[in-house]
Amino acid sequence: MIETSSLDFVYLESDPRTQQPSACIYLKAGGQQDYAGVKADRLVTAHCLNFIELDAEIRRLHAELDEVRARAKKKFYKTHAAVAGA
């Protein structure tokens, strides 16, 4: 069985590094508990100091996913056209 991941975010009232609020988006493995001590290798955004920064990171992720979708669409339709033409 393949384990999938989902996205979630961590919000810290007082980031230990800055003593200011911060948030970031991370990959959450299926069944994993939510907690503030998320492993750094699972982060998918920078630590954001306000909502505007977090929103910019979310927009960046949207753009990356749109680009992945476009490339996948080309591959699938190219294969479909080749099979239909054979």
DARAUR-V288589 format. One record per pair of residues at least 24 apart in sequence whose C-alpha atoms are under 6 Angstrom apart, sorted by the first residue. I is the first residue (numbers start at 1). J is the second residue. Records with the same first field share a line. If there is no record, write none. Layout:
# DARAUR-V288589
I: J ; J
This chain:
# DARAUR-V288589
4: 30
5: 29 ; 30
22: 48 ; 49
23: 47 ; 48
